[in-house]
Amino acid sequence: MKLLIINGPNINFLGIREKAVYGNQDYDYLLKLIEKKAKELDIRVEVFQSNHEGAIIDRIQDAYSDGTEGIIINPGAYTHYSYAIRDALASYDIPKIEIHISDIMKREAFRHTSVTAEVCDEQIKGLGLDGYLVAIDHMMELIAGGSK
């Protein structure tokens, strides 16, 4: 089984940016957390990060033909306005989960809108980096249940 985790803008700056919101752990810590979970479940998880909208769209499109069975995406700020990423996610039917480290509903008003959530099976928010582990577990359930 192959899962793809996509991280959008500034996620690579974990541990540097807004520690009160995103915590003290850095991006490398997140990658190791995901790698450990993948080994426990005996699955392949690829993690992709970009600060560029087009690169994220290209990676979503590449997933169509590379054996990816589910996408977990933290679109970062693109969550709130990237119809291009939304359309790429909507292009084909595999399970998709949107994730946010912070609870976007408890932050600034502009963060309350997600244009990408409506094309995902689920949205996980406010669980910190552990949200990625929860998303992987939920993705396994979606795939096993034959959703989409």
NUDOPA-64867 format. One line per field, with one value per atom (N, C-alpha, C): x, y, z; residue number from 1; residue in three letters; atom name. Coordinates in nm, 4 decimals, always signed. Example, Ala and Ser with C-alpha at 12.3 -4.5 7.8 and 13.67 -1.06 7.14 Angstrom:
% residues 2
east	(+1.3190|+1.2300|+1.3200|+1.2850|+1.3670|+1.2900)
north	(-0.5690|-0.4500|-0.3300|-0.2250|-0.1060|+0.0030)
up	(+0.7800|+0.7800|+0.7800|+0.7080|+0.7140|+0.7870)
resi	(1|1|1|2|2|2)
resn	(ALA|ALA|ALA|SER|SER|SER)
name	(N|CA|C|N|CA|C)
This chain:
% residues 148
east	(+0.0840|+0.0000|+0.0883|+0.0470|+0.1221|+0.0312|+0.0722|+0.0047|+0.0963|+0.0368|+0.1102|+0.0659|+0.1620|+0.1351|+0.1962|+0.1117|+0.1566|+0.1479|+0.2564|+0.2617|+0.2867|+0.2033|+0.2128|+0.3063|+0.2843|+0.3754|+0.4007|+0.5261|+0.5755|+0.5738|+0.5205|+0.5229|+0.6684|+0.7545|+0.8964|+0.9618|+0.8919|+0.9445|+0.8919|+0.8397|+0.7990|+0.9166|+0.8883|+0.9929|+1.0580|+1.0291|+1.0845|+0.9716|+0.8637|+0.7537|+0.6492|+0.5991|+0.4854|+0.4788|+0.5772|+0.5866|+0.4651|+0.4033|+0.2834|+0.1683|+0.1690|+0.0640|+0.1042|+0.2280|+0.2715|+0.3662|+0.4081|+0.4936|+0.6416|+0.7214|+0.8667|+0.9345|+0.8624|+0.9230|+0.9425|+1.0558|+1.0850|+1.0324|+1.0511|+0.9984|+1.0609|+1.1877|+1.2544|+1.1887|+1.1485|+1.0772|+0.9475|+0.8732|+0.7497|+0.7775|+0.8811|+0.9151|+0.9477|+1.0203|+1.0549|+0.9309|+0.8399|+0.7147|+0.6337|+0.6249|+0.5515|+0.6216|+0.7525|+0.8299|+0.8103|+0.8112|+0.7912|+0.6521|+0.5512|+0.4140|+0.4024|+0.4651|+0.4622|+0.5258|+0.6357|+0.7010|+0.6124|+0.5472|+0.4565|+0.3431|+0.2922|+0.1795|+0.2241|+0.3550|+0.4126|+0.3518|+0.3528|+0.3037|+0.4100|+0.3941|+0.4840|+0.4163|+0.4851|+0.4336|+0.5388|+0.4992|+0.5860|+0.5403|+0.6355|+0.6038|+0.6628|+0.5794|+0.6196|+0.5854|+0.6778|+0.6524|+0.6944|+0.6113|+0.6483|+0.5810|+0.6498|+0.5946|+0.5305|+0.5248|+0.4792|+0.3524|+0.2506|+0.1208|+0.1304|+0.1993|+0.2101|+0.2779|+0.3792|+0.4482|+0.3542|+0.2697|+0.1722|+0.0716|+0.0251|-0.0685|-0.0029|+0.1202|+0.1919|+0.2027|+0.2299|+0.2457|+0.1125|+0.0051|-0.1280|-0.1574|-0.1281|-0.1529|-0.0647|+0.0601|+0.1504|+0.0991|+0.0309|-0.0211|-0.1237|-0.1853|-0.2855|-0.2285|-0.1020|-0.0442|+0.0735|+0.1017|+0.2193|+0.1863|+0.0625|+0.0241|-0.0239|-0.0364|-0.0865|-0.2316|-0.2607|-0.3957|-0.4726|-0.4035|-0.4690|-0.3787|-0.4387|-0.3627|-0.4062|-0.3079|-0.3266|-0.2592|-0.3342|-0.2784|-0.2987|-0.1912|-0.1960|-0.1623|-0.2642|-0.2375|-0.1818|-0.1674|-0.1209|-0.2161|-0.1618|-0.2450|-0.3252|-0.2811|-0.3578|-0.4957|-0.5140|-0.6432|-0.7549|-0.7262|-0.8286|-0.8626|-0.7803|-0.8083|-0.7617|-0.6974|-0.6456|-0.7486|-0.8239|-0.9185|-0.8430|-0.7218|-0.6406|-0.6033|-0.5624|-0.5329|-0.6621|-0.7696|-0.8997|-0.9380|-0.9230|-0.9594|-0.8689|-0.7418|-0.6506|-0.6927|-0.7275|-0.7734|-0.9030|-0.9889|-1.1187|-1.1085|-0.9924|-0.9770|-1.0001|-0.9747|-0.9943|-1.0312|-1.0906|-1.1496|-1.0578|-0.9798|-0.9118|-0.9402|-0.9271|-0.9511|-0.8522|-0.9054|-0.8253|-0.8650|-0.7662|-0.7891|-0.7121|-0.7820|-0.7173|-0.6793|-0.5598|-0.5120|-0.4564|-0.4755|-0.4177|-0.3641|-0.2456|-0.1802|-0.2575|-0.2965|-0.3742|-0.5228|-0.6050|-0.7491|-0.7840|-0.7995|-0.8221|-0.9509|-1.0433|-1.1689|-1.1532|-1.0428|-1.0167|-0.9118|-0.8844|-0.7850|-0.8519|-0.7761|-0.8290|-0.9446|-1.0382|-1.1592|-1.1294|-1.0250|-0.9972|-0.9591|-0.9134|-0.8730|-0.9926|-1.1088|-1.2266|-1.2792|-1.2435|-1.2885|-1.1831|-1.2280|-1.1410|-1.2062|-1.1402|-1.1935|-1.1559|-1.0612|-1.0164|-1.0902|-1.1465|-1.2116|-1.3277|-1.4019|-1.5208|-1.4893|-1.3654|-1.3279|-1.2468|-1.2400|-1.1731|-1.2779|-1.2425|-1.3341|-1.3468|-1.2456|-1.2416|-1.1471|-1.1665|-1.0746|-1.0368|-0.9087|-0.8570|-0.7840|-0.8176|-0.7549|-0.7339|-0.6272|-0.6061|-0.5431|-0.4884|-0.4266|-0.2749|-0.2211|-0.0761|-0.0207|+0.1054|+0.1685|+0.1077|+0.0497|-0.0176|-0.1346|-0.1852|-0.2919|-0.2522|-0.1253|-0.0778|-0.0942|-0.0662|-0.0803|-0.2271|-0.3119|-0.4564|-0.5032|-0.4528|-0.4907|-0.4485|-0.3312|-0.2856|-0.3788|-0.4139|-0.5068|-0.6421|-0.6939|-0.8229|-0.8150|-0.7009|-0.6833|-0.6841|-0.6219|-0.6208|-0.7645|-0.8454|-0.9860|-1.0636|-1.0393|-1.1071|-1.0730|-0.9458|-0.9036|-0.9589|-0.9537|-1.0058|-1.1567|-1.2260|-1.3702|-1.4145|-1.3169|-1.3489|-1.4135|-1.3924|-1.4517|-1.3978|-1.4879|-1.4554|-1.4029)
north	(-0.1179|+0.0000|+0.1239|+0.2229|+0.3471|+0.4655|+0.5437|+0.6691|+0.7855|+0.8967|+1.0187|+1.1248|+1.1843|+1.2979|+1.4205|+1.5199|+1.6444|+1.7555|+1.8270|+1.9428|+2.0673|+2.1671|+2.2917|+2.3926|+2.5193|+2.6254|+2.6356|+2.6553|+2.6839|+2.5654|+2.4516|+2.3354|+2.2934|+2.3168|+2.2876|+2.3759|+2.4789|+2.5687|+2.5358|+2.4147|+2.3710|+2.3861|+2.4252|+2.4447|+2.5816|+2.6536|+2.7871|+2.8899|+2.8628|+2.9596|+2.9399|+3.0448|+3.0462|+2.9238|+2.9116|+2.7942|+2.7784|+2.8877|+2.8793|+2.8117|+2.8172|+2.7560|+2.6170|+2.6027|+2.4800|+2.3931|+2.4406|+2.3609|+2.3799|+2.3096|+2.3231|+2.2185|+2.1137|+2.0077|+2.0554|+2.0154|+2.0603|+1.9627|+1.9982|+1.9186|+1.7793|+1.7710|+1.6410|+1.5492|+1.6052|+1.5271|+1.4707|+1.5533|+1.5077|+1.3938|+1.4086|+1.3031|+1.1712|+1.1785|+1.0572|+0.9953|+1.0792|+1.0322|+0.9535|+1.0075|+0.9423|+0.8138|+0.8185|+0.6998|+0.5857|+0.6184|+0.5163|+0.4542|+0.5365|+0.4875|+0.3964|+0.4363|+0.3553|+0.2184|+0.2157|+0.0877|+0.0003|+0.0612|-0.0135|-0.0786|-0.0064|-0.0556|-0.1349|-0.1372|-0.2048|-0.1526|-0.0191|+0.0458|+0.1437|+0.1839|+0.2834|+0.4196|+0.5158|+0.6522|+0.7460|+0.8171|+0.9187|+1.0538|+1.1364|+1.2709|+1.3703|+1.4632|+1.5666|+1.7015|+1.7964|+1.9314|+2.0313|+2.1333|+2.2425|+2.3710|+2.4796|+2.6121|+2.6687|+2.5869|+2.6319|+2.5586|+2.6339|+2.5783|+2.4815|+2.5216|+2.4372|+2.3041|+2.3042|+2.1794|+2.0849|+2.1413|+2.0594|+1.9988|+2.0786|+2.0288|+1.9191|+1.9415|+1.8401|+1.7093|+1.7182|+1.5951|+1.5239|+1.5974|+1.5362|+1.4643|+1.5281|+1.4665|+1.3441|+1.3498|+1.2348|+1.1146|+1.1417|+1.0331|+0.9484|+1.0045|+0.9317|+0.8027|+0.8071|+0.6920|+0.6266|+0.6647|+0.6067|+0.5052|+0.4608|+0.3594|+0.4129|+0.5441|+0.6037|+0.5607|+0.5134|+0.4683|+0.5671|+0.6653|+0.7662|+0.8863|+1.0061|+1.1299|+1.1965|+1.2304|+1.3127|+1.4456|+1.5538|+1.6830|+1.7897|+1.8596|+1.9822|+2.0937|+2.1565|+2.2572|+2.3889|+2.4004|+2.5261|+2.6384|+2.7541|+2.8703|+2.8490|+2.7581|+2.7302|+2.6728|+2.6199|+2.5680|+2.6670|+2.7935|+2.8960|+2.9607|+2.9337|+3.0020|+2.9296|+2.8150|+2.7518|+2.6588|+2.7179|+2.6365|+2.5444|+2.5805|+2.4952|+2.3651|+2.3737|+2.2519|+2.1751|+2.2451|+2.1807|+2.1001|+2.1612|+2.0936|+1.9733|+1.9852|+1.8712|+1.7556|+1.7855|+1.6812|+1.6177|+1.6962|+1.6467|+1.5670|+1.5677|+1.5080|+1.3582|+1.2890|+1.1442|+1.0935|+0.9750|+0.9208|+0.8229|+0.8755|+0.7952|+0.8657|+0.7952|+0.8625|+0.9775|+1.0863|+1.2041|+1.2590|+1.2966|+1.3569|+1.4881|+1.5937|+1.7228|+1.7286|+1.7767|+1.7837|+1.9222|+1.9647|+2.0905|+2.0677|+2.1165|+2.1009|+2.1776|+2.2990|+2.3809|+2.3641|+2.4117|+2.4106|+2.5391|+2.5280|+2.6467|+2.7200|+2.6516|+2.7152|+2.8039|+2.7911|+2.8728|+2.9801|+3.0034|+3.1032|+3.2186|+3.2936|+3.4090|+3.3675|+3.4608|+3.4316|+3.3798|+3.4313|+3.3874|+3.2403|+3.1848|+3.0435|+2.9486|+3.0013|+2.9169|+2.8552|+2.9134|+2.8618|+2.7687|+2.6509|+2.5585|+2.5254|+2.5630|+2.5293|+2.3868|+2.3273|+2.1918|+2.0838|+2.1176|+2.0165|+1.9475|+2.0211|+1.9627|+1.8507|+1.8410|+1.7319|+1.6237|+1.6359|+1.5349|+1.4559|+1.3353|+1.2506|+1.2951|+1.3652|+1.4003|+1.5181|+1.5908|+1.6970|+1.6728|+1.6721|+1.6554|+1.7838|+1.8406|+1.9677|+1.9745|+2.0461|+2.0780|+1.9694|+1.8663|+1.7578|+1.7656|+1.8773|+1.8893|+1.7903|+1.7552|+1.6615|+1.5224|+1.4895|+1.3597|+1.3458|+1.4564|+1.4517|+1.3741|+1.3776|+1.3000|+1.1504|+1.1082|+0.9659|+0.9246|+1.0116|+0.9866|+0.9795|+1.0685|+1.0699|+0.9407|+0.8911|+0.7648|+0.6520|+0.6457|+0.5422|+0.5530|+0.6743|+0.6952|+0.6598|+0.6903|+0.6565|+0.5054|+0.4341|+0.2873|+0.2343|+0.2939|+0.2541|+0.2868|+0.4045|+0.4424|+0.3453|+0.3137|+0.2234|+0.0835|+0.0365|-0.0973|-0.1061|+0.0065|+0.0085|+0.0311|+0.0556|+0.0741|+0.2070|+0.3095|+0.4402|+0.4968|+0.5586|+0.6207|+0.5137)
up	(+0.0000|+0.0000|+0.0000|-0.0774|-0.0856|-0.0547|+0.0434|+0.0774|+0.0429|+0.0077|-0.0201|+0.0787|+0.1473|+0.2355|+0.1705|+0.1468|+0.0855|+0.1892|+0.2055|+0.2947|+0.2129|+0.2340|+0.1600|+0.2231|+0.1930|+0.2303|+0.3805|+0.4119|+0.5461|+0.6423|+0.6003|+0.6896|+0.7141|+0.6174|+0.6344|+0.7410|+0.7859|+0.8887|+1.0285|+1.0449|+1.1793|+1.2750|+1.3976|+1.4974|+1.4888|+1.3813|+1.3606|+1.3685|+1.2977|+1.2860|+1.3950|+1.4469|+1.5385|+1.6304|+1.7148|+1.8025|+1.8936|+1.9310|+2.0161|+1.9425|+1.8100|+1.7294|+1.6830|+1.6351|+1.5684|+1.6506|+1.7665|+1.8532|+1.8255|+1.9035|+1.8965|+1.8092|+1.7735|+1.6937|+1.5499|+1.4905|+1.3552|+1.2499|+1.1241|+1.0136|+1.0099|+1.0418|+1.0456|+1.1492|+1.2615|+1.3628|+1.3044|+1.2313|+1.1684|+1.0716|+0.9902|+0.8937|+0.9644|+1.0740|+1.1493|+1.2145|+1.2612|+1.3203|+1.2166|+1.0978|+0.9890|+0.9466|+0.9357|+0.8960|+0.9958|+1.1239|+1.2274|+1.2146|+1.1931|+1.1772|+1.0545|+0.9466|+0.8241|+0.8473|+0.9197|+0.9499|+1.0370|+1.1358|+1.2234|+1.1447|+1.0448|+0.9652|+0.8427|+0.8177|+0.7018|+0.5715|+0.5589|+0.4380|+0.3881|+0.2654|+0.2075|+0.2157|+0.2737|+0.2820|+0.2239|+0.1210|+0.0628|+0.1151|+0.1566|+0.2029|+0.1036|+0.0611|-0.0335|+0.0277|+0.0179|+0.0687|-0.0369|-0.0555|-0.1447|-0.0994|-0.1216|-0.0980|-0.2249|-0.3308|-0.4615|-0.5037|-0.5338|-0.5699|-0.6886|-0.7933|-0.9119|-0.8837|-0.7990|-0.7640|-0.6888|-0.6042|-0.5303|-0.6283|-0.7219|-0.8228|-0.9063|-0.9481|-1.0263|-0.9486|-0.8181|-0.7390|-0.7232|-0.7042|-0.6976|-0.8288|-0.9406|-1.0704|-1.0928|-1.0499|-1.0634|-0.9842|-0.8734|-0.7891|-0.8633|-0.9650|-1.0421|-1.1016|-1.1421|-1.2118|-1.1409|-1.0164|-0.9500|-0.8407|-0.8350|-0.7373|-0.6042|-0.5913|-0.4674|-0.4452|-0.3244|-0.2913|-0.2053|-0.1480|-0.0664|-0.0485|-0.0405|-0.0220|+0.1080|+0.1882|+0.3075|+0.2753|+0.2873|+0.2460|+0.3528|+0.3821|+0.4612|+0.3631|+0.3052|+0.2032|+0.2573|+0.3900|+0.4467|+0.4083|+0.3806|+0.3462|+0.2182|+0.1311|+0.0091|+0.0399|+0.1603|+0.2043|+0.1769|+0.1975|+0.2035|+0.0691|-0.0337|-0.1600|-0.2858|-0.2749|-0.3973|-0.4605|-0.5513|-0.6281|-0.7234|-0.7584|-0.8457|-0.7741|-0.6479|-0.5706|-0.5462|-0.5177|-0.4985|-0.6220|-0.7393|-0.8626|-0.8900|-0.8581|-0.8758|-0.7853|-0.6613|-0.5689|-0.6168|-0.6768|-0.7235|-0.8534|-0.9161|-1.0483|-1.0531|-0.9453|-0.9473|-0.8097|-0.8097|-0.6874|-0.6166|-0.5253|-0.4250|-0.2928|-0.1820|-0.0535|-0.0314|+0.0239|+0.0525|+0.1895|+0.2671|+0.3987|+0.4052|+0.4451|+0.4694|+0.6166|+0.6441|+0.7820|+0.8112|+0.9360|+0.9845|+1.1247|+1.1493|+1.2795|+1.3862|+1.3535|+1.4473|+1.4168|+1.5062|+1.4824|+1.4076|+1.2780|+1.1954|+1.2316|+1.2955|+1.3347|+1.4586|+1.5267|+1.6459|+1.6186|+1.4929|+1.4547|+1.3809|+1.3065|+1.2347|+1.1438|+1.1232|+1.0467|+0.9064|+0.8401|+0.7034|+0.6972|+0.8096|+0.8123|+0.8269|+0.8545|+0.8764|+0.7474|+0.6345|+0.5054|+0.4475|+0.4057|+0.3344|+0.2013|+0.0934|-0.0387|-0.0788|-0.0083|-0.0416|+0.0361|+0.1508|+0.2359|+0.1662|+0.0836|+0.0224|-0.0763|-0.1218|-0.2127|-0.1413|-0.0092|+0.0728|+0.1503|+0.1905|+0.2665|+0.4117|+0.4588|+0.6010|+0.6201|+0.7290|+0.7696|+0.9151|+0.9420|+1.0785|+1.1137|+1.2297|+1.2669|+1.4175|+1.4554|+1.5951|+1.6804|+1.6202|+1.6980|+1.6990|+1.6526|+1.6448|+1.5440|+1.5609|+1.4677|+1.4777|+1.5930|+1.6067|+1.5104|+1.4605|+1.3621|+1.2380|+1.2041|+1.0891|+1.1146|+1.2367|+1.2713|+1.2689|+1.3204|+1.3158|+1.1702|+1.0870|+0.9454|+0.8759|+0.9078|+0.8484|+0.8905|+1.0193|+1.0661|+0.9954|+0.9838|+0.9179|+0.7696|+0.7082|+0.5669|+0.5482|+0.6384|+0.6300|+0.6369|+0.7227|+0.7342|+0.6061|+0.5502|+0.4256|+0.3123|+0.3014|+0.1947|+0.2174|+0.3396|+0.3699|+0.3476|+0.3702|+0.3525|+0.2093|+0.1228|-0.0179|-0.0504|+0.0360|+0.0110|-0.1193|-0.1939|-0.3220|-0.4105)
resi	(1|1|1|2|2|2|3|3|3|4|4|4|5|5|5|6|6|6|7|7|7|8|8|8|9|9|9|10|10|10|11|11|11|12|12|12|13|13|13|14|14|14|15|15|15|16|16|16|17|17|17|18|18|18|19|19|19|20|20|20|21|21|21|22|22|22|23|23|23|24|24|24|25|25|25|26|26|26|27|27|27|28|28|28|29|29|29|30|30|30|31|31|31|32|32|32|33|33|33|34|34|34|35|35|35|36|36|36|37|37|37|38|38|38|39|39|39|40|40|40|41|41|41|42|42|42|43|43|43|44|44|44|45|45|45|46|46|46|47|47|47|48|48|48|49|49|49|50|50|50|51|51|51|52|52|52|53|53|53|54|54|54|55|55|55|56|56|56|57|57|57|58|58|58|59|59|59|60|60|60|61|61|61|62|62|62|63|63|63|64|64|64|65|65|65|66|66|66|67|67|67|68|68|68|69|69|69|70|70|70|71|71|71|72|72|72|73|73|73|74|74|74|75|75|75|76|76|76|77|77|77|78|78|78|79|79|79|80|80|80|81|81|81|82|82|82|83|83|83|84|84|84|85|85|85|86|86|86|87|87|87|88|88|88|89|89|89|90|90|90|91|91|91|92|92|92|93|93|93|94|94|94|95|95|95|96|96|96|97|97|97|98|98|98|99|99|99|100|100|100|101|101|101|102|102|102|103|103|103|104|104|104|105|105|105|106|106|106|107|107|107|108|108|108|109|109|109|110|110|110|111|111|111|112|112|112|113|113|113|114|114|114|115|115|115|116|116|116|117|117|117|118|118|118|119|119|119|120|120|120|121|121|121|122|122|122|123|123|123|124|124|124|125|125|125|126|126|126|127|127|127|128|128|128|129|129|129|130|130|130|131|131|131|132|132|132|133|133|133|134|134|134|135|135|135|136|136|136|137|137|137|138|138|138|139|139|139|140|140|140|141|141|141|142|142|142|143|143|143|144|144|144|145|145|145|146|146|146|147|147|147|148|148|148)
resn	(MET|MET|MET|LYS|LYS|LYS|LEU|LEU|LEU|LEU|LEU|LEU|ILE|ILE|ILE|ILE|ILE|ILE|ASN|ASN|ASN|GLY|GLY|GLY|PRO|PRO|PRO|ASN|ASN|ASN|ILE|ILE|ILE|ASN|ASN|ASN|PHE|PHE|PHE|LEU|LEU|LEU|GLY|GLY|GLY|ILE|ILE|ILE|ARG|ARG|ARG|GLU|GLU|GLU|LYS|LYS|LYS|ALA|ALA|ALA|VAL|VAL|VAL|TYR|TYR|TYR|GLY|GLY|GLY|ASN|ASN|ASN|GLN|GLN|GLN|ASP|ASP|ASP|TYR|TYR|TYR|ASP|ASP|ASP|TYR|TYR|TYR|LEU|LEU|LEU|LEU|LEU|LEU|LYS|LYS|LYS|LEU|LEU|LEU|ILE|ILE|ILE|GLU|GLU|GLU|LYS|LYS|LYS|LYS|LYS|LYS|ALA|ALA|ALA|LYS|LYS|LYS|GLU|GLU|GLU|LEU|LEU|LEU|ASP|ASP|ASP|ILE|ILE|ILE|ARG|ARG|ARG|VAL|VAL|VAL|GLU|GLU|GLU|VAL|VAL|VAL|PHE|PHE|PHE|GLN|GLN|GLN|SER|SER|SER|ASN|ASN|ASN|HIS|HIS|HIS|GLU|GLU|GLU|GLY|GLY|GLY|ALA|ALA|ALA|ILE|ILE|ILE|ILE|ILE|ILE|ASP|ASP|ASP|ARG|ARG|ARG|ILE|ILE|ILE|GLN|GLN|GLN|ASP|ASP|ASP|ALA|ALA|ALA|TYR|TYR|TYR|SER|SER|SER|ASP|ASP|ASP|GLY|GLY|GLY|THR|THR|THR|GLU|GLU|GLU|GLY|GLY|GLY|ILE|ILE|ILE|ILE|ILE|ILE|ILE|ILE|ILE|ASN|ASN|ASN|PRO|PRO|PRO|GLY|GLY|GLY|ALA|ALA|ALA|TYR|TYR|TYR|THR|THR|THR|HIS|HIS|HIS|TYR|TYR|TYR|SER|SER|SER|TYR|TYR|TYR|ALA|ALA|ALA|ILE|ILE|ILE|ARG|ARG|ARG|ASP|ASP|ASP|ALA|ALA|ALA|LEU|LEU|LEU|ALA|ALA|ALA|SER|SER|SER|TYR|TYR|TYR|ASP|ASP|ASP|ILE|ILE|ILE|PRO|PRO|PRO|LYS|LYS|LYS|ILE|ILE|ILE|GLU|GLU|GLU|ILE|ILE|ILE|HIS|HIS|HIS|ILE|ILE|ILE|SER|SER|SER|ASP|ASP|ASP|ILE|ILE|ILE|MET|MET|MET|LYS|LYS|LYS|ARG|ARG|ARG|GLU|GLU|GLU|ALA|ALA|ALA|PHE|PHE|PHE|ARG|ARG|ARG|HIS|HIS|HIS|THR|THR|THR|SER|SER|SER|VAL|VAL|VAL|THR|THR|THR|ALA|ALA|ALA|GLU|GLU|GLU|VAL|VAL|VAL|CYS|CYS|CYS|ASP|ASP|ASP|GLU|GLU|GLU|GLN|GLN|GLN|ILE|ILE|ILE|LYS|LYS|LYS|GLY|GLY|GLY|LEU|LEU|LEU|GLY|GLY|GLY|LEU|LEU|LEU|ASP|ASP|ASP|GLY|GLY|GLY|TYR|TYR|TYR|LEU|LEU|LEU|VAL|VAL|VAL|ALA|ALA|ALA|ILE|ILE|ILE|ASP|ASP|ASP|HIS|HIS|HIS|MET|MET|MET|MET|MET|MET|GLU|GLU|GLU|LEU|LEU|LEU|ILE|ILE|ILE|ALA|ALA|ALA|GLY|GLY|GLY|GLY|GLY|GLY|SER|SER|SER|LYS|LYS|LYS)
name	(N|CA|C|N|CA|C|N|CA|C|N|CA|C|N|CA|C|N|CA|C|N|CA|C|N|CA|C|N|CA|C|N|CA|C|N|CA|C|N|CA|C|N|CA|C|N|CA|C|N|CA|C|N|CA|C|N|CA|C|N|CA|C|N|CA|C|N|CA|C|N|CA|C|N|CA|C|N|CA|C|N|CA|C|N|CA|C|N|CA|C|N|CA|C|N|CA|C|N|CA|C|N|CA|C|N|CA|C|N|CA|C|N|CA|C|N|CA|C|N|CA|C|N|CA|C|N|CA|C|N|CA|C|N|CA|C|N|CA|C|N|CA|C|N|CA|C|N|CA|C|N|CA|C|N|CA|C|N|CA|C|N|CA|C|N|CA|C|N|CA|C|N|CA|C|N|CA|C|N|CA|C|N|CA|C|N|CA|C|N|CA|C|N|CA|C|N|CA|C|N|CA|C|N|CA|C|N|CA|C|N|CA|C|N|CA|C|N|CA|C|N|CA|C|N|CA|C|N|CA|C|N|CA|C|N|CA|C|N|CA|C|N|CA|C|N|CA|C|N|CA|C|N|CA|C|N|CA|C|N|CA|C|N|CA|C|N|CA|C|N|CA|C|N|CA|C|N|CA|C|N|CA|C|N|CA|C|N|CA|C|N|CA|C|N|CA|C|N|CA|C|N|CA|C|N|CA|C|N|CA|C|N|CA|C|N|CA|C|N|CA|C|N|CA|C|N|CA|C|N|CA|C|N|CA|C|N|CA|C|N|CA|C|N|CA|C|N|CA|C|N|CA|C|N|CA|C|N|CA|C|N|CA|C|N|CA|C|N|CA|C|N|CA|C|N|CA|C|N|CA|C|N|CA|C|N|CA|C|N|CA|C|N|CA|C|N|CA|C|N|CA|C|N|CA|C|N|CA|C|N|CA|C|N|CA|C|N|CA|C|N|CA|C|N|CA|C|N|CA|C|N|CA|C|N|CA|C|N|CA|C|N|CA|C|N|CA|C|N|CA|C|N|CA|C|N|CA|C|N|CA|C|N|CA|C|N|CA|C|N|CA|C|N|CA|C|N|CA|C|N|CA|C|N|CA|C|N|CA|C|N|CA|C|N|CA|C|N|CA|C|N|CA|C|N|CA|C|N|CA|C|N|CA|C|N|CA|C)
